[in-house]
Amino acid sequence: MENDRISVFLAGPGHETVTYQMLPAFMQDRRLSVVGQATTWDVLSDQLATFQPSVLIVHGGIAPGADSLRKLVSGMQAWNGTSIVLVPEAESSCLGSFQNMPGVVAGAFVLPVNWAELPALAYSAGETAKARVTKVSAAPAMAVSGSGNMPHGLQPILTGTKRIAVLSHAGGAGVSTISEALAYELAVRLSVRTLLFSLGLPAAATAHMRLRYTPSMVEFFERPGNASMQAAIQRIEGLDVLVAPENSLEYLRAGTTVDPLASSSIYAGLLAADDGKYASMIMDLPAAESPWMLHPLAFANIALIVARPTAADLFAVRHTLNALSILGSKLPRESIFLVLNQRMDTSAFTPRQFQEELVSAQDWAPRMAAVIDYDPNVQSAQDQGIPTVTRSEQMARGARQIISNLFPGMDRALEKAENSGNSKSLFRMPKFRLG
């Protein structure tokens, strides 16, 4: 059964280690469930207690030092978790200190290792940890996030422009907030050429980022073509933004063109905006299932579902997942991610419980791209027309977690941004295109 799987968290220094070395072996073992991944120490420190995996597989190169790693894995005793520690050859002298932590560390090995052998060790460690529990059976593990019925092994890595549709069927989940934070972090602070589409009625970016209602995508609908769409772009610092029509009649009129192949359709407008130079195109979608949602979904190659850890949003995510399967979206499961927004200590669900509920209803759950804690500074920044990532460390960190998951290879740039030490300053580096 899906819920009998051993939950595993993978951690190592960078995507080269986690995505290309660790993940393939673990995705093939149906006894295990990969519930989370970390490619930086900050993400591992933040997320480990949140996901509470049965087993942590950790490459010691991710840690700032052996003492920090020992302290981290010792904390897993709080939920009866255990770990397998992989020690870099240059630090093999500390191997014994990990081997002398029975229960907390199920195994410690000097790198390099045979990755194919680790899933069996993880399963054995997880079963042993479960057997130690005396009052109740261990919490059920989640299904492999985003795995579903996909072929075994490493899933395809998206190349070229990331066309990211950010959506929710629940109002107030934070779709616009996440879209704008992600776009600003990429464009302004990481210098990745990015285009943000604010497609609600009215377009949220106009208020949140002090933009104008005109020019808007009306320019394209009146005169279809690349030139008119490019003329409609507004700019805030290094970020390009296109906003939907503010006039209700113009908005509804654009939405009556159902055929995406029509020259004046919303889909055609999205295509016209892609000048071949953007590394990412972020689409802030409305909740209604109209062409304003459906055409961007057909255009997207990544879906980012935003939800709060509430029962209402859980049902909304279930509806979104069902809708994606019937609304013409061709997105594979490995291209669908979940962001849990506005998490609080009093939330009805932990991230793990939220995914477990999805698994029980859908037989799978999207991979968690980020868990973002509630911060009143987010609303305050939006009311002042200030980018939220410059006023909320929680939102900035969440945006970077999303980028780490959606843009393999950005680890070094993200690390530099984290170490800049000033969330209000701009982090600039040469423009480049991902792909």
C-alpha positions as CSV (number, residue, x, y, z in Angstrom):
1,M,0.0,0.0,0.0
2,E,1.1,3.6,-0.7
3,N,0.9,4.7,2.9
4,D,3.1,1.8,4.1
5,R,6.2,3.3,2.4
6,I,9.2,4.4,4.3
7,S,9.5,8.2,4.0
8,V,12.9,9.4,2.9
9,F,14.5,12.9,2.7
10,L,17.5,13.4,0.4
11,A,20.1,16.0,1.1
12,G,23.4,16.9,-0.6
13,P,25.5,19.8,-1.9
14,G,23.8,20.8,-5.1
15,H,21.5,19.3,-7.7
16,E,24.3,17.3,-9.3
17,T,24.4,15.2,-6.1
18,V,20.7,15.1,-5.2
19,T,18.9,15.0,-8.5
20,Y,21.4,13.2,-10.7
21,Q,23.1,10.8,-8.2
22,M,20.7,10.1,-5.3
23,L,17.2,10.5,-6.7
24,P,17.2,7.9,-9.5
25,A,18.0,5.0,-7.2
26,F,15.4,6.0,-4.7
27,M,12.7,6.6,-7.3
28,Q,12.9,3.0,-8.4
29,D,12.3,1.5,-5.0
30,R,8.5,1.2,-4.5
31,R,9.0,0.6,-0.7
32,L,10.2,4.1,-0.3
33,S,8.7,7.6,-0.6
34,V,10.9,10.6,-1.3
35,V,9.1,13.3,0.6
36,G,11.6,16.1,0.2
37,Q,15.0,17.2,-1.1
38,A,17.5,19.8,0.0
39,T,20.5,21.1,-2.0
40,T,21.7,23.7,0.6
41,W,22.2,23.6,4.3
42,D,19.7,26.4,5.0
43,V,16.9,24.5,3.2
44,L,17.8,21.2,5.0
45,S,17.8,22.9,8.4
46,D,14.4,24.6,7.6
47,Q,12.7,21.6,6.1
48,L,13.8,18.5,8.0
49,A,11.6,19.0,11.0
50,T,8.7,20.1,8.8
51,F,8.7,16.9,6.8
52,Q,9.8,14.6,9.6
53,P,11.0,11.7,7.4
54,S,11.7,8.3,8.7
55,V,15.1,8.3,7.1
56,L,17.5,11.1,6.1
57,I,20.1,10.3,3.5
58,V,22.6,13.1,3.8
59,H,25.8,13.8,2.0
60,G,28.1,15.4,4.5
61,G,29.3,18.0,2.0
62,I,26.1,20.0,2.5
63,A,26.9,20.8,6.2
64,P,29.1,23.6,7.4
65,G,30.9,21.1,9.7
66,A,30.6,17.7,11.3
67,D,29.3,19.2,14.6
68,S,26.4,21.0,12.8
69,L,25.5,17.7,11.1
70,R,25.6,15.7,14.3
71,K,23.3,18.2,16.0
72,L,20.9,18.1,13.0
73,V,20.6,14.3,12.9
74,S,20.3,14.1,16.7
75,G,17.2,16.3,16.5
76,M,15.5,13.5,14.5
77,Q,14.9,11.6,17.7
78,A,12.0,14.0,18.3
79,W,9.9,11.9,15.7
80,N,11.9,8.7,15.9
81,G,13.7,9.4,12.7
82,T,17.1,8.0,11.7
83,S,19.7,8.8,9.2
84,I,22.4,7.5,6.8
85,V,25.4,9.8,6.7
86,L,27.8,9.9,3.7
87,V,31.1,11.4,4.7
88,P,33.4,13.0,2.1
89,E,36.7,11.2,1.8
90,A,38.6,14.4,2.9
91,E,36.7,14.3,6.2
92,S,36.9,10.5,6.8
93,S,38.4,11.2,10.2
94,C,35.0,12.1,11.6
95,L,33.4,8.8,10.4
96,G,33.7,7.2,13.8
97,S,31.8,10.0,15.5
98,F,28.8,9.3,13.4
99,Q,29.1,5.5,13.8
100,N,28.9,6.0,17.5
101,M,25.4,7.4,17.3
102,P,23.3,4.3,17.3
103,G,19.6,4.8,16.6
104,V,20.2,8.3,15.4
105,V,22.6,7.2,12.7
106,A,21.7,3.9,11.1
107,G,24.9,3.9,9.0
108,A,27.8,6.1,8.1
109,F,30.0,5.6,5.1
110,V,32.9,7.3,3.4
111,L,32.2,8.5,-0.2
112,P,32.2,7.4,-2.9
113,V,29.4,4.9,-2.4
114,N,27.3,2.7,-4.7
115,W,24.1,4.7,-4.8
116,A,22.1,1.7,-5.9
117,E,22.7,0.0,-2.6
118,L,21.4,2.9,-0.5
119,P,17.6,2.3,-1.0
120,A,17.8,-1.1,0.6
121,L,19.7,0.3,3.6
122,A,17.2,3.1,3.9
123,Y,14.3,0.7,3.9
124,S,16.0,-1.5,6.6
125,A,16.8,1.6,8.7
126,G,13.2,2.8,8.4
127,E,11.7,-0.5,9.4
128,T,14.1,-0.7,12.4
129,A,13.1,2.7,13.5
130,K,9.4,1.8,13.2
131,A,10.0,-1.3,15.3
132,R,11.3,0.9,18.1
133,V,8.0,2.7,18.5
134,T,6.0,1.2,21.4
135,K,2.9,3.4,21.8
136,V,1.6,3.7,18.2
137,S,2.7,2.6,14.8
138,A,4.9,5.1,12.9
139,A,3.1,7.7,10.9
140,P,2.4,6.5,7.3
141,A,4.8,7.7,4.7
142,M,3.8,9.7,1.6
143,A,3.8,8.4,-1.9
144,V,6.7,9.5,-4.0
145,S,5.9,13.2,-4.7
146,G,5.2,13.6,-8.3
147,S,5.9,10.0,-9.2
148,G,2.5,8.6,-10.0
149,N,2.7,6.1,-12.8
150,M,5.9,7.6,-14.3
151,P,8.7,5.3,-15.6
152,H,11.3,4.4,-13.0
153,G,14.5,6.4,-12.9
154,L,15.4,10.0,-13.3
155,Q,12.6,12.1,-14.9
156,P,13.3,14.4,-17.8
157,I,14.8,17.8,-17.0
158,L,13.0,20.7,-18.6
159,T,15.2,22.8,-20.9
160,G,14.7,26.2,-22.5
161,T,12.3,28.8,-21.2
162,K,10.5,27.9,-18.0
163,R,6.8,28.7,-18.7
164,I,5.4,28.5,-15.1
165,A,1.7,28.6,-14.5
166,V,0.9,29.6,-10.9
167,L,-2.6,28.7,-9.9
168,S,-5.1,27.7,-7.3
169,H,-8.8,27.1,-7.2
170,A,-9.0,28.7,-3.7
171,G,-9.2,32.4,-3.4
172,G,-6.7,34.1,-1.1
173,A,-4.1,31.3,-1.3
174,G,-1.4,33.7,-2.5
175,V,-1.1,32.9,-6.2
176,S,-0.3,36.6,-7.1
177,T,2.0,36.9,-4.1
178,I,4.0,33.9,-5.1
179,S,4.1,34.8,-8.8
180,E,5.3,38.3,-8.1
181,A,7.9,37.2,-5.5
182,L,9.2,34.5,-7.8
183,A,9.4,36.8,-10.8
184,Y,11.1,39.6,-8.8
185,E,13.6,37.3,-7.2
186,L,14.6,35.8,-10.6
187,A,14.7,39.1,-12.5
188,V,16.0,41.7,-10.1
189,R,18.0,39.9,-7.5
190,L,19.3,37.0,-9.7
191,S,19.4,38.8,-13.0
192,V,17.6,36.0,-14.9
193,R,15.6,37.6,-17.7
194,T,11.9,37.1,-16.7
195,L,8.5,38.1,-17.9
196,L,5.6,38.2,-15.5
197,F,2.0,37.9,-16.7
198,S,-0.6,39.3,-14.3
199,L,-3.8,37.8,-15.7
200,G,-6.5,38.4,-13.0
201,L,-9.3,40.9,-13.1
202,P,-8.0,43.3,-12.0
203,A,-4.3,42.5,-12.5
204,A,-2.9,42.2,-9.0
205,A,0.6,43.4,-10.1
206,T,-0.8,46.9,-10.8
207,A,-1.4,47.5,-7.1
208,H,1.3,45.3,-5.6
209,M,4.1,46.7,-7.8
210,R,2.9,50.2,-8.6
211,L,2.3,49.5,-12.3
212,R,-0.2,51.2,-14.6
213,Y,-3.4,49.6,-16.0
214,T,-2.2,50.7,-19.5
215,P,-0.5,49.6,-21.6
216,S,-2.0,46.1,-21.2
217,M,-2.6,43.0,-23.3
218,V,-5.5,45.0,-25.0
219,E,-2.8,46.2,-27.3
220,F,-2.4,42.7,-28.7
221,F,-6.1,41.8,-28.9
222,E,-6.7,45.0,-30.9
223,R,-3.7,44.5,-33.2
224,P,-2.5,40.9,-33.0
225,G,1.3,40.6,-33.5
226,N,4.6,40.5,-31.7
227,A,5.2,44.2,-32.0
228,S,1.9,45.2,-30.2
229,M,2.6,42.7,-27.4
230,Q,6.2,43.9,-26.9
231,A,4.8,47.5,-26.8
232,A,2.5,46.5,-24.0
233,I,5.3,45.4,-21.6
234,Q,5.9,47.5,-18.5
235,R,9.1,47.3,-16.5
236,I,9.9,47.5,-12.8
237,E,13.7,47.5,-12.2
238,G,14.9,44.5,-14.2
239,L,11.5,42.7,-14.4
240,D,9.2,42.8,-17.5
241,V,5.5,42.7,-16.8
242,L,2.3,42.3,-18.9
243,V,-1.0,43.0,-17.3
244,A,-4.5,41.8,-18.4
245,P,-7.1,44.4,-19.4
246,E,-8.5,46.4,-16.5
247,N,-11.8,47.0,-18.3
248,S,-14.3,44.2,-17.6
249,L,-15.8,44.2,-21.1
250,E,-12.4,44.0,-22.7
251,Y,-11.3,41.3,-20.3
252,L,-14.5,39.2,-21.0
253,R,-14.2,39.8,-24.8
254,A,-10.7,38.4,-24.9
255,G,-11.9,35.4,-22.9
256,T,-14.6,34.6,-25.5
257,T,-11.9,33.4,-28.0
258,V,-11.9,29.8,-26.9
259,D,-9.8,28.4,-29.8
260,P,-6.1,28.8,-28.8
261,L,-5.1,28.7,-32.5
262,A,-7.1,31.9,-33.2
263,S,-4.8,34.8,-34.1
264,S,-6.3,37.0,-31.3
265,S,-6.5,34.3,-28.6
266,I,-4.9,34.6,-25.2
267,Y,-2.6,31.7,-26.1
268,A,-1.5,33.6,-29.2
269,G,-0.7,36.6,-27.1
270,L,1.4,34.5,-24.7
271,L,3.2,33.1,-27.7
272,A,3.8,36.6,-29.2
273,A,5.3,37.7,-25.9
274,D,8.0,35.0,-26.0
275,D,10.8,36.7,-27.8
276,G,13.2,33.8,-27.3
277,K,15.3,35.7,-24.8
278,Y,13.4,35.0,-21.6
279,A,14.7,32.3,-19.2
280,S,11.4,32.3,-17.4
281,M,7.8,33.4,-18.0
282,I,5.7,33.5,-14.8
283,M,1.9,33.4,-15.3
284,D,-0.3,34.5,-12.4
285,L,-3.6,32.8,-13.3
286,P,-7.2,33.6,-12.1
287,A,-9.1,30.8,-10.3
288,A,-12.0,30.7,-12.8
289,E,-11.7,28.0,-15.5
290,S,-12.0,30.3,-18.5
291,P,-9.5,30.9,-21.3
292,W,-7.6,33.2,-19.0
293,M,-6.7,30.0,-17.1
294,L,-6.9,27.3,-19.8
295,H,-4.7,29.0,-22.4
296,P,-1.8,29.7,-20.1
297,L,-2.0,26.1,-18.8
298,A,-1.7,24.9,-22.5
299,F,1.2,27.2,-22.9
300,A,3.0,26.2,-19.7
301,N,5.6,23.5,-19.2
302,I,5.5,23.8,-15.3
303,A,2.5,24.2,-13.0
304,L,3.0,25.6,-9.5
305,I,-0.1,25.0,-7.3
306,V,-0.4,27.3,-4.3
307,A,-2.3,26.3,-1.2
308,R,-2.6,27.2,2.5
309,P,-2.5,24.3,5.0
310,T,-6.3,24.3,5.4
311,A,-9.1,21.8,4.7
312,A,-10.6,24.2,2.1
313,D,-7.4,24.5,0.3
314,L,-6.8,20.7,0.4
315,F,-10.1,20.2,-1.4
316,A,-9.1,23.0,-3.8
317,V,-5.8,21.3,-4.7
318,R,-7.6,18.0,-5.3
319,H,-9.9,19.8,-7.7
320,T,-6.9,21.4,-9.4
321,L,-5.2,18.1,-9.9
322,N,-8.3,16.6,-11.3
323,A,-8.8,19.6,-13.5
324,L,-5.3,19.4,-14.9
325,S,-6.1,15.9,-16.1
326,I,-9.2,16.9,-18.0
327,L,-8.7,20.5,-19.1
328,G,-6.3,19.7,-21.9
329,S,-3.1,20.2,-20.0
330,K,-0.3,18.0,-21.2
331,L,1.9,18.5,-18.2
332,P,3.5,15.4,-16.8
333,R,3.4,14.8,-13.1
334,E,7.1,15.6,-12.6
335,S,6.3,19.1,-13.9
336,I,3.6,19.8,-11.3
337,F,4.8,21.3,-8.0
338,L,3.1,22.4,-4.7
339,V,3.8,25.5,-2.6
340,L,2.3,25.5,0.9
341,N,1.8,29.2,1.8
342,Q,1.0,31.0,5.0
343,R,2.0,28.1,7.3
344,M,1.5,28.7,11.0
345,D,2.1,26.6,14.1
346,T,-1.7,26.5,14.5
347,S,-2.3,25.3,10.9
348,A,-4.7,22.4,10.5
349,F,-2.1,20.4,8.5
350,T,1.6,20.0,8.6
351,P,3.2,19.8,5.1
352,R,3.5,16.0,5.5
353,Q,-0.1,15.6,6.6
354,F,-1.2,17.8,3.7
355,Q,0.6,15.5,1.2
356,E,-0.6,12.4,2.9
357,E,-4.2,13.5,2.5
358,L,-3.6,14.1,-1.2
359,V,-2.1,10.7,-1.6
360,S,-5.0,9.0,0.1
361,A,-7.4,10.8,-2.3
362,Q,-5.4,11.0,-5.5
363,D,-2.8,8.2,-5.2
364,W,-0.1,10.8,-5.6
365,A,1.0,14.2,-4.5
366,P,3.0,16.9,-6.3
367,R,6.5,17.5,-5.1
368,M,6.7,20.3,-2.5
369,A,8.6,23.2,-4.0
370,A,8.5,25.3,-0.9
371,V,6.8,25.8,2.5
372,I,6.4,29.5,3.4
373,D,5.5,30.7,6.9
374,Y,2.9,33.4,7.4
375,D,4.4,36.8,7.7
376,P,2.3,40.0,8.2
377,N,5.1,42.0,6.5
378,V,3.9,40.5,3.2
379,Q,0.5,42.2,3.3
380,S,2.2,45.4,4.5
381,A,4.6,45.4,1.6
382,Q,1.9,44.8,-0.9
383,D,-0.2,47.7,0.5
384,Q,2.8,50.0,0.0
385,G,3.5,48.7,-3.5
386,I,6.8,47.3,-2.4
387,P,8.1,43.8,-3.6
388,T,7.4,41.4,-0.8
389,V,10.8,39.6,-1.1
390,T,12.5,42.9,0.0
391,R,10.5,43.1,3.2
392,S,9.8,39.5,4.2
393,E,12.7,37.0,4.7
394,Q,10.2,34.2,4.8
395,M,8.9,35.1,1.3
396,A,12.4,35.6,0.0
397,R,13.5,32.3,1.3
398,G,10.4,30.6,-0.1
399,A,11.0,32.1,-3.6
400,R,14.6,30.8,-3.5
401,Q,13.4,27.3,-2.5
402,I,11.1,27.4,-5.5
403,I,13.9,28.5,-7.8
404,S,16.2,25.7,-6.4
405,N,13.5,23.1,-7.3
406,L,12.5,24.5,-10.7
407,F,15.9,25.7,-11.9
408,P,18.6,23.0,-11.4
409,G,22.0,24.7,-11.7
410,M,21.1,27.9,-9.8
411,D,22.5,26.7,-6.5
412,R,25.7,28.9,-6.7
413,A,23.7,32.1,-7.6
414,L,21.2,31.4,-4.8
415,E,24.0,30.8,-2.3
416,K,25.5,34.2,-3.3
417,A,22.1,35.9,-2.9
418,E,21.7,34.3,0.6
419,N,25.1,35.4,1.7
420,S,24.6,39.0,0.4
421,G,23.2,39.7,3.9
422,N,20.8,42.5,2.9
423,S,17.3,41.4,1.7
424,K,16.5,45.0,0.6
425,S,19.5,45.4,-1.7
426,L,19.6,44.2,-5.2
427,F,21.8,41.2,-6.1
428,R,23.1,41.7,-9.6
429,M,25.1,39.4,-11.8
430,P,25.5,39.2,-15.6
431,K,22.3,38.4,-17.5
432,F,22.1,34.8,-18.8
433,R,19.6,32.4,-20.2
434,L,18.8,29.1,-18.6
435,G,18.4,26.0,-20.6
